[in-house]
Amino acid sequence: MAFLFPFFGLGKVEASATDRALALGTPTLEHLDAPEGAPTFVAGGKQTRGALPVSTARFEGALYSSRGRGYARYNEDGAALFADEAGELYAAVFDQAGGLGGMVRGAGSEIAAKHASRAFRRLATGPAEAEVPKTLTEHGIMGAHAELVAREEGEVTTAVLAVTRGDSVHLVNSGDSAAFHFDAKGRHLGQTRQHEIPTPYGIGALTHGVGLEPEGPNAEAYAWDLAPGEWVLMASDGLLDSGLGPDEWGQALVTAEGPEAGLNELVQRVLRRMTLMQAKPDNLTVVVFRRRG
């Protein structure tokens, strides 16, 4: 059954050998003029069949993004995972708010992903002393916000961006996507704050987001120290509303053989829950990475 029913979320989730090789061969940011052709840039309705790995001498990670199960026939989420020549990682997750405008499904999150990638490349090719949170906010978050507002289509997307620097990771977050910090044993250490409030209908309402007017993005910055073996997980609410919690996410990661296998195991559980109506149907996007050692 594992190979007969992966589409329905009941079978094994795994990228093909070809997709994995392409992901591992993704050019570093210094040599990536445009992100659209990179396998680890998933936006504009694209999906992955399984987790796509990225590896450097100091970090290893993986990316997954799909339309999920039982929600829609398109993927409005976006994600990116890149490395630079120094072996630092650059990661992002986006979740376009359904029903908030836009003539093309997923165009808002794609625009935000492109701005984030340009901010990543600016950091990778610019001076070492560049302020990471400032660059991510001004050129990634606010650049995307200005373009979405100018389009006048009402598009709104969440955005969580992360960049490693040495033994630390710098993050900025806007909207109800989030990032989580785990130790080497999978224990939950901390997380970013979600910009949402509960509603009587059982779903959250964004208080801030990229493209949201008049509230704006109000991006918040974080910096976490990463000890050897520690993890960062970034996700859209397809994971956050899955009925599984951080303790279960962390254990799924650390009991597998590396980020790729751990992420495949985690999203397989979530897709199964969506299929069996144990979790809210939604697009599902998750990026994970850990410091080696």
N, C-alpha and C positions, 0 to 999 in steps of 0.2 A: 504493500500500500504506500510505502514511503515514496516510491518513484512514480506512482500512478496519480496521486492527488496533491502535488505541491501547490497547484493553482488555488485550491480551496483551503489552504492553510493547514492541512492535516498531514502533509508530508515533509520531507527534508528540504530545508532552505540552503542553497549553496550556489555560488557563482560558478560558471564554467571555467575550465582551465584557461581558455583563451581570454575571458574577461579578467581573470586574476592576473594573467601575465601582462595584459595591457595596463592594468591599474598599477602594478609594481614598476612598469616602465614609464609611468607618467613623467614628463619632463619637470625638472625643478622650476620654481617660480621665475628664476632669473632667465630661463629660456622659454617661458610660456607667455607669448605675446597676447593670446586670447584664450580664455578658459573653456570656451564652448566645446572644443573638440576633445577635451581631456575626459577620460572615463570616470575620474573622480570628481567631476563637476556634473551634478545631476539636477537639472532644472528644466523648465519649459515643458513639463509633462513627461520627461524621461523617468525611467525606473531602473532599478537593479534587480537581478534575479537572486542575488545573495550578497553577502558582505564582500566589499572590494578592499583589499589590503593596501596599506602604505607603510613602508618601513625605512628607517634610517638607522645610523649607528647608535643613536641615543633614545629613539622613540619608535614605537610601533602602534599602528592604529588600523581602523577599518570603518567603512561607510556603508550604510544601507538606506534605501529610500524606495518606497512603492506606494501604490494607491491603496494598499491595505485590503481589507475584505469587507464586502457588504456595504461600502460607502458610496463610491462613484466609479465611473469608468475612466477617470483621469487622475493624475497625481498633481495636486497643487502645491505640494511641498518642494523644497529645494535643499541641496546640501553640497558641500565642497570639502575636500581634504587634500592638502598639498604639502610638499616639503621644499625647503630651500637647500642651497649647496652646503650650508653649515650644519644641516641635519635637524633644523627646527621644523616644527609642524604648524600648519595653519588650517583651522577647521571652522565650519559654519553650518548652521541649520536654520531653515526658514519654513514658515507655515502660513500660507496665504489664507486669510479669513474667508471662509465660504459665505456667499451671499452679500458681501460688502463691495459690490461693484466689479467692474472689469469685463471687457468684451471677450477676452481670451483667458480661459482658465489657466492659472499658473503663471500668467505674465508678470504679475506683481512680484512674486517670489523670485522669478528669474531675473528681473531687473535688480532686485536687492542683492542677489547672488553675484551678479556681474560687478556691482559696485564694491562688494566685499572683496572679490578677487583682485580688483584693481588696488584696493587698500593693502591687501596682502603683498602684492607685487611691489608696491611702493616701499613697504617695510623691508622686503627681501633685497631690494636693489639700492635702497637709500642708506644714509649714514647710520652707523650702529647705535648712535645716541638718540635716534628718533623715539619719541614718546609713543609707545604702542597704543594705550587706550585713546589718546588724542587722535592718532591717525585712523584707528578703527571707527571712532565716532564721527569725526569730521568727513572723512573720505568714503567710509563704508555706509554707516547708518544715515547720516544727514544727507549725503549725496543721493542715496536711494530715495529718501523721503522727499527731497526737492523734486526729483524726476516724477515720482508717483503723483504728487500733488499737482504738478504742471500738466499731467495727462488728463486730469479732471474726469477720471473714470471711477473714482471712489475705491481704488484698490488699497488694501491694507495687508501687511504681512508682519509676522513676528521675525525677529532676528537674534540669534546668539552666535557670537564670533569669539574665537579663541586663538591665541598665538603663544607658543612656548618660547621662553628665553632662558637658556641655562637650566637652572633647577626650579623654574617657576613657570606658571601659565597665567597669561593676562586675558581677561574676558570682558566683553560688553554684552548687555542683554536688553532687549526691548520686546515687550509682549509676553505671551504666556508660554512660549517655549522656554526651556531651562537647561542649565548645566549642573552636573553633580560631581562631587569629589569623593573618591573611595580610596581606602588604604590598600596595601598589598594583599590583605586577607578579605577584601570585598566589603569592609565595614564603611558605612556612610559617614563622611566627615563634614560635609557642608554642601550648599547649593546656592544658586542665584535666586533672586526673588522674582516671582511671576507677577506680571502687571495685569491682574484681572480681579474682578469681584464676582461672587456667586450671584446667580439669579434664581427666581422661583421656578425656572424651567429645568433646573438641574445641570445647566451648563454655565461656564464663566463668560463674563463680558469684559472685553479688553478695556483697560484704563489708559494704556499707552500702546503704540505700535507704529511701525514704519508706514507712512502714508495716512495715518489717522489724524483727522482734524476735528476740533482745534487742539486736541490734547498733545499731539506730536509724539515722537519716539521716547523722549525722556530716558535715554539709554543710561544704564548704571554700569559702572566699572568694578571689576573684582581682580584680585591677584592672589593666587594660591601657590604656596610652596609645594613642590612635587618631590617626595622622597623616592628612592629607587623602588620600583614595583607599583607605585601609586597610579590611580586611574582618573581620567576625566570622561564623563558620559554626557553627551548633548543630545536633546531629543525634542521633537514636536509632541503635541498632546496625544498623538496616536499611542505613544508609550505612556505618557503621564496619566491618561484616563483608562489604562488597560486593566485596572484592578490589581495589578502587581505593584509592589512598592520597592523603594530603593534597596532594602535588604535582599530581596529576591533578584533584583538586577545585578547587584554586586556579586552575589554568589554565582549567578549564571556566567559572569565574566571570569572569575578567578578559578572556577572548577574546570574550565575548558583549556585547551592548549593554545593560548594566545588570543589576541583581540578578534581575529577573523572568526575563529571557531566559537568564541564566546558570544559574539554578536549574532552569528547565525542561530545559536541556541536560543538566545533571548528573543529575537524577532519571531522565531518559529513558535515559541510559546504564546506570544501576543497574537499572531495571526490565527492560531488555533482557537484562542479565546474569542476573537472576533467572529470566527466561523460558527462557533457554538453559542453565540449570543451571550457570552459571559463578559464581554468587554464592548465598549462603544465602538461601532464601526467608524473608521477614519483612515486618512492617509497616515503612513507610518514612516518616520525618518529618524534614524539614530546614527550618531558618530561617536566612536569610542577611541581612546588612545591611552597608552601608559608609558611611563618612563622605564627604560630597560634597567635591569639589575635586580 
